[in-house]
Structure formats: structure tokens, C-alpha cells
Amino acid sequence: MTMPRKDILIGIDAGTSVIKSVAFDTAGRQLAVASVKNAYTITPDGGAAQDMRKTWFDCVTTLLSLGNEIDNLAQRVLGISVTAQGDGTWLVGRENAPITEGWIWLDARSAPLVDQMRNTDADQARYAITATGLNCCQMGAQMAYMDRAMPDLLDQAETALHPKDWLFLNLTGVRASDPSEAVFTFGNYKTRAYDDQVLDALGLAHRKALLPPIIDGSKTTFQLTQDAASQTGLLSGTPVSLGFVDVMCTALGAGIIGNNETAGCTIVGSTGMHMKACSVENVTLNSDLTGYVMQLPIDGMVAQIQSNMASTLNIDWLLGVAQKLMSEFGAVVSHADLVARLDHWIATSELGQILYHPYISDAGERGPFVDARARASFTGLRQAHEFGDLVCAVVEGLGLAARDCYDAMGERPKEIRLTGGAARSDKLREIFSAALGRPVRRSMREEAGAAGAAMMAAVANGVYRDMNACIAEWVTPHLSEAEAPNDTLAETYDALMPSYRHVRRHSDLVWNHLAKREDS
């Protein structure tokens, strides 16, 4: 009997709300997707956690489902790679058993400690090494809090992992982390290695033994264990790559590097991630000690990142207000119906009339400044303004917030690639292009994060000689034509940007007053 050809790569992408396993052929064409809803719990003290064992079970479910969709999947899989939501702290102990639930990036218990640690001399020294601002999402902050408030958790633990590292452990039996996630919170962005001075600044030098080895999944693979094979229906010994964190895999799959040039990449999702690829030598640090630098799976290349806490959450909020109001009068209108009218509302509104600061998240803002008290606001409302003008202002606010973030990272990239569901909007892309003053391209990839992970497996297993060759086939053909900025609209946003920054820089007194009322 002739054995099936090894012609499939699987990218696993375990997000905060959905876990997906995606099958691609070796040329990057998406073949099938299997997904399971993820869930997390919120506690009154600010905790946010996921059941680690259930996360693995759900991952197994997606792989089994994928096997039901593709004939002879197990025999055809050339390689597997796994990525997942970033940050968080997932502790394992004896026999790889979880010590507690996995703390995820939404966990805010370390926030008071982070406030104490930020902008100290030690923090400034830490920032110079990591090029990453400290916030309560990160394993470093969460472990520092655990060490002070609940040291027994760390005493019981043998290794501290991130979500994707936990799944990789279950697939291979290997405890490890990758350069993108291990380094930005505990290491030196120039050396891709842990740094003792960073651990000292976090007060975690005595916990160094909890940090796992760092491996690059585009260069090194490990074998799927017999136990994992029996659970997933795949073949024991199948090569498994530890992908980089989901943000980096998404950026890779969406085109942060493509057409033989570096670019910017913005994920227009619930949160807004704004990234630009550059060499290690060209990293720009800022005086506010904000943003991130994460490694890309290309030697010497990193991504600088600024992240808005809320992006399309602002749109969801405003449309939700309209939906609730209409329902009170007996009108049944779905969220999808309202989203479908976005371009209409923008097209029939006069642009550049209202400033909107998109800080709708209860957690405030983290890019390009950090302030948990920050709150959203409209400035410049007049009696003549209607609902469509508010919708337009919210989208414009997202574009101006993106520019605020890119400007904190130095020179804006020559071109920005957009990904995420909202990037389908023609008018949103027009606004972002004008606000950024740069051409934009939309990534047509449905599953950019899983694709980025699978690309690492493709390179690790010799399908391509290097990542640039893989990008040429997996990424470049999936980019839309460049959409140049509208010159008139770009001039409008150039004129508005100083006022946008002035309002947000002088709103701290208002935010502080409102925060006191919230706490009372």
C-alpha cells in the first residue's frame, strides 16, 4: 500500500475566547479549521484564570475534529506548531501537574504592585534591557505579586509557563518557552536570553529556576509523544514546533514582513495591536517606558509594539447602546446588522468634526501611555451631530490612537498591513490610511495567527530554506493592493493630531476625579 504524502502542516492557535487547529498544505493554502470556545473566570479581586487541563482537553478536541474533516490526516501531517494568547502565568509542578489555574493576561491582581514598581530606577534599568514597559498582564509582574502575596504557589511550582508552552508540554513532554515571550518579560532583547538584572529589578532573582529553556520553533522540533498521539489521533513522533506568541505569529502571517521589506502591522481586534518590524539595532525606546519589543522568527529582527487596551470594543459599545435602545421600543436589530451599516454611516458623515478618545476598557489604557484610570470621551459635539457622526468619530478615534502608538515607536513604517475582522471595512481602511499617513494593505488571511505558527513548522521541517522564502509564498499573495492615503483627509488628521494628544495629556485630573467616584 502506498503511504499518503506528508503534505499538511497544522497551526494551533489558542486564543482567550477560542482555540483553533488549522490545516494548511505546504504551499500555505488553508484546508480546514476546527475550533472550540474557550472560557475563563473572573474573580472579585481582579483575578482572571483558565482551567489548564480543560485548555489541553479543548485543544485535543480541535485536533480530533480536524481529523474528521481531512482524510488520512495523521499520515499526512508533516509538522505541528502551537501558538496562544500572550502573557499570563501557568505553573506546573511534579509530573507536569498544574499548581493552580492558569493566570491569563486579563488578571489585574498585580496592578497595585506594578504602580509601585513603574518608573523607579530599577524599572528604568529593566526597560533599557527588555525595551518593554511593565504592566500587570505579564508573567514578570504576576510572579512578582505571587512571590509577595502567595509564595506557596511558586514554592510548589517547578516551572512557570505561558499558555502555548503548556500546550507544547502536553504535546511533547518538553518544558520550554520561546524567544518572543521569554525575553520581553525576563530577558535582553539584543541577546534573546534571560537577564539577571531584569530578574533583580522584578525581585525574582531567587525564582530563576522556574524559568524554562528558550527554544526557537522555526529551528528546533520535538516529537509528539505516544500519549499525546493516542489522545489526538495523530502519529507518535510527528515533529512539533513551539511557535512564538500569538501576536508575533499573527504579525508574521499578516505581513509584517513581505514583498522583501519590513512594514507595520495593525490588528484591528477587540484590542488594537500596532507593530513595526525592525532590526535590533533600530529599536526606539521612549521616555514613558511603554510598549513592547518581541522577537520575530528571523535572526536579528524584532517587532516594536504599542497596544491599545480597546479597539473594536469601542465600536461594539456604541452599537450595543443603539441595539439596546431599539430593543426597548420593540425593534429587533442584530449586532451584525448594525456593523453592516458602518461604511454607510461614515460615508454620510463629515469627517474630522469630533474627537473621540477610545479608552472604553475598564482597565484604562496601556499604549502609548499607561493609565488604568483613562476613560473614553467625545470632544466637540454640536447640536447638529447625529448617531452616524458618533460612529464616524469612534472609527476616527481608533485611527488617531493607532497613529499615537506608531509615533511612540519612532518613524512610522512606510506601509501598514491591517488584519482583523474590522479591516474588511473599506471606510475604516480609508480612515486608518489617512490618519497614519501611509498606504495600507489588508491581509486576506482568515487565520493569520495559525498561519504564522504553521510557517514556523514549514521552515523547521525544511519545506523552505528560510523564513523569507516561506513569506514569499504564504504571505505576499494574500495581501491586497496598497491603498494610498487620501491627501485631503490626511491633512485633516495631521491638523487634528495635536489636539487629540493635548486632550488626552490633560485629562488626567478628570480621570482621577472619576476614579475616586468609582471607588467610593
ZIGIHU-V799476 format. One record per pair of residues at least 24 apart in sequence whose ideal C-beta (glycine too) atoms are under 7 Angstrom apart, sorted by sequence separation. I is the first residue (numbers start at 1). J is the second residue. D is the distance in whole Angstrom. If there is no record, write none. Layout:
i: [I I]
j: [J J]
d: [D D]
This chain:
i: [16 217 251 277 278 354 355 412 414 415 416 417 418 419 36 111 186 217 355 412 413 418 36 110 217 247 277 278 354 412 415 417 419 35 114 215 276 353 354 34 108 113 275 276 107 275 419 275 402 406 34 110 113 274 354 34 105 110 113 182 273 274 399 403 274 395 399 402 403 445 32 110 273 402 444 34 107 110 113 177 179 272 354 396 400 443 109 176 178 271 272 353 358 368 395 399 443 444 32 175 176 177 178 179 271 356 368 32 52 178 271 356 367 441 442 19 31 103 176 178 271 272 349 354 358 441 19 271 348 349 356 357 358 368 14 21 270 351 356 441 20 21 269 270 19 23 268 269 270 317 345 349 358 439 440 252 268 314 439 14 21 53 140 252 346 351 439 52 139 140 248 314 345 346 439 12 23 55 138 165 247 256 313 345 438 174 248 310 313 437 52 245 310 342 346 51 52 87 89 160 172 308 310 433 50 87 88 159 160 161 172 310 434 26 49 50 87 132 172 173 251 309 433 434 49 89 100 132 154 157 159 171 172 244 437 49 50 89 99 130 309 429 49 130 248 309 434 48 147 154 309 430 434 99 130 147 171 308 309 48 49 99 131 144 170 247 435 48 129 130 144 307 308 434 47 144 147 307 46 102 143 306 46 47 91 140 306 314 417 46 93 40 45 93 94 102 143 178 180 181 8 46 92 93 178 180 322 91 92 129 176 178 10 92 415 4 8 12 129 130 172 180 7 8 9 16 91 92 129 171 6 8 9 10 11 12 13 14 15 4 5 7 12 14 89 90 3 4 6 90 125 126 168 318 90 96 318 88 168 88 126 90 125 291 318 290 291 85 123 164 290 84 122 164 218 290 315 84 288 290 314 347 83 164 216 288 346 82 343 84 314 342 343 314 343 82 342 82 311 16 82 190 80 189 308 400 189 403 86 400 308 400 404 306 400 306 192 306 189 304 55 59 184 184 184 312 55 56 183 189 52 56 180 180 179 291 290 291 286 379 284 272 284 274 272 272 276 274 274 276 81 266 375 276 371 374 351 373 373 375 352 371 351 352 355 79 264 373 80 352 355 355 357 357 355 14 264 14 263 266 268 262 264 269 131 263 264 265 266 267 268 14 263 264 267 131 263 265 268 12 268 133 77 128 133 80 133 74 86 297 74 75 79 80 81 82 83 86 132 74 77 80 82 83 85 86 132 256 79 81 83 84 127 131 255 83 254 124 254 67 83 123 64 63 64 250 298 63 119 297 60 63 118 60 255 255 254 254 253 254 253 253 250 253 250 253 249 252 250 253 246 249 252 249 243 243 258 257 241 241 258 259 258 241 255 239 258 239 253 255 15 135 13 135 133 218 217 221 220 221 218 219 218 217 218 108 111 83 83 83 82 81 81 81 81 80 79 79 79 78 33 30 30 28 22 20 24 22 20 24 26 13 13 13 26 12 11 11 13 12 11 11 10 9 28 27 28 9 9]
j: [40 241 275 301 302 378 379 436 438 439 440 441 442 443 61 136 211 242 380 437 438 443 62 136 243 273 303 304 380 438 441 443 445 62 141 242 303 380 381 62 136 141 303 304 136 304 448 305 432 436 65 141 144 305 385 66 137 142 145 214 305 306 431 435 307 428 432 435 436 478 66 144 307 436 478 69 142 145 148 212 214 307 389 431 435 478 145 212 214 307 308 389 394 404 431 435 479 480 69 212 213 214 215 216 308 393 405 70 90 216 309 394 405 479 480 58 70 142 215 217 310 311 388 393 397 480 59 311 388 389 396 397 398 408 55 62 311 392 397 482 62 63 311 312 62 66 311 312 313 360 388 392 401 482 483 296 312 358 483 59 66 98 185 297 391 396 484 98 185 186 294 360 391 392 485 59 70 102 185 212 294 303 360 392 485 222 296 358 361 485 101 294 359 391 395 101 102 137 139 210 222 358 360 483 101 138 139 210 211 212 223 361 485 78 101 102 139 184 224 225 303 361 485 486 102 142 153 185 207 210 212 224 225 297 490 103 104 143 153 184 363 483 104 185 303 364 489 104 203 210 365 486 490 156 187 204 228 365 366 106 107 157 189 202 228 305 493 107 188 189 203 366 367 493 107 204 207 367 107 163 204 367 108 109 153 202 368 376 479 109 156 104 109 157 158 166 207 242 244 245 73 111 157 158 243 245 387 157 158 195 242 244 77 159 482 72 76 80 197 198 240 248 76 77 78 85 160 161 198 240 76 78 79 80 81 82 83 84 85 75 76 78 83 85 160 161 75 76 78 162 197 198 240 390 163 169 391 162 242 163 201 166 201 367 394 367 368 163 201 242 368 163 201 243 297 369 394 164 368 370 394 427 164 245 297 369 427 164 425 167 397 425 426 398 427 167 427 168 398 104 171 280 171 280 401 493 283 497 181 496 405 497 501 405 500 408 295 409 293 409 163 167 292 293 294 422 166 167 295 302 166 170 294 295 295 408 408 409 408 503 409 398 410 402 401 402 406 405 406 409 217 402 511 413 508 511 489 511 512 514 492 511 492 493 496 221 406 515 224 496 499 500 503 504 503 163 413 164 413 416 418 413 415 420 283 415 416 417 418 419 420 167 416 417 420 285 417 419 422 167 423 289 234 285 290 238 291 233 245 456 234 235 239 240 241 242 243 246 292 235 238 241 243 244 246 247 293 417 241 243 245 246 289 293 417 246 417 289 419 233 249 289 232 232 233 419 467 233 289 467 231 234 289 232 441 443 443 445 445 448 448 449 448 451 449 452 449 452 452 455 449 452 455 453 453 456 471 471 456 457 475 476 476 460 475 460 479 461 475 479 246 366 246 370 370 456 456 460 460 461 459 460 460 460 467 363 372 449 452 453 453 453 454 456 457 457 457 460 461 461 447 446 447 451 447 447 451 450 450 454 458 447 449 450 463 450 450 451 453 453 453 454 454 454 473 473 474 457 458]
d: [7 3 5 6 7 6 4 6 7 5 5 5 5 4 5 5 6 4 6 7 7 7 5 4 5 6 6 6 5 6 7 6 7 6 5 6 7 7 6 4 5 7 5 5 7 7 5 5 6 6 4 4 6 7 7 4 4 5 5 5 6 5 5 5 7 6 5 7 5 5 6 7 5 6 5 7 6 4 7 5 6 7 6 6 5 6 6 5 7 6 4 7 7 5 6 3 6 6 4 5 5 6 7 6 6 4 5 6 6 7 6 5 5 5 4 5 6 5 5 6 6 3 5 4 5 5 6 6 6 5 7 6 6 4 7 4 7 7 3 5 6 5 6 6 6 6 6 6 5 5 4 4 5 4 5 7 6 4 6 6 5 7 4 7 7 7 5 4 5 6 5 5 4 5 7 6 6 7 5 7 7 6 6 6 7 5 6 6 6 6 7 7 7 7 6 6 5 4 5 4 4 7 5 6 6 5 7 6 7 7 7 4 5 7 4 5 6 5 7 5 6 4 4 5 6 4 6 7 6 6 5 6 6 6 5 5 6 6 6 6 5 6 6 7 6 6 4 5 7 7 5 6 4 5 7 6 5 7 5 4 7 5 5 5 6 7 5 4 5 6 6 6 6 5 6 6 6 5 7 6 6 4 4 6 6 5 5 7 7 5 5 6 6 5 7 7 6 5 4 5 7 7 7 5 7 5 7 4 6 5 6 5 6 5 7 5 5 7 6 6 5 5 6 5 6 5 6 6 5 5 6 6 5 5 6 4 5 4 5 5 7 7 7 7 6 5 6 5 4 6 6 5 7 6 6 6 6 6 5 6 4 5 6 6 6 6 7 5 6 7 5 4 4 6 4 6 6 4 7 6 5 6 5 7 6 6 4 5 6 6 7 6 6 7 4 5 7 5 6 7 7 5 7 7 5 7 7 6 6 7 7 6 7 3 5 5 6 6 5 4 7 5 5 6 5 5 7 6 6 6 6 5 4 5 4 6 7 6 5 6 6 7 3 5 7 6 7 4 6 6 6 6 6 5 7 6 6 4 6 6 4 7 6 7 7 7 7 4 7 6 6 6 7 5 6 6 4 7 5 6 6 7 7 4 6 5 4 5 5 5 4 6 7 7 5 6 6 7 4 7 5 5 6 7 4 6 6 6 4 6 5 7 5 5 4 7 4 6 5 5 6 7 5 7 6 6 6 7 6 5 7 6 5 4 4 5 5 7 4 5 4 7 6 4 5 7 5 7 6 6 5 7 7 5 7 5 4 6 5 4 4 6 5 4 4 4 5 4 6 7 5 3 6 5 4 5 6 6 5 5 5 6 5 5 5 7 6 6 7 5 7 6 6 6 6 4 5 5 7 7 5 6 5 6 6 7 6 6 7 4 6 4 6 5 4 6 4 7 4 5 6 6 6 7 5 7 7 4 6 5 7 7 4 4 5 7 3 6 6 7 4 4 7 4 6 6 4 5 6]
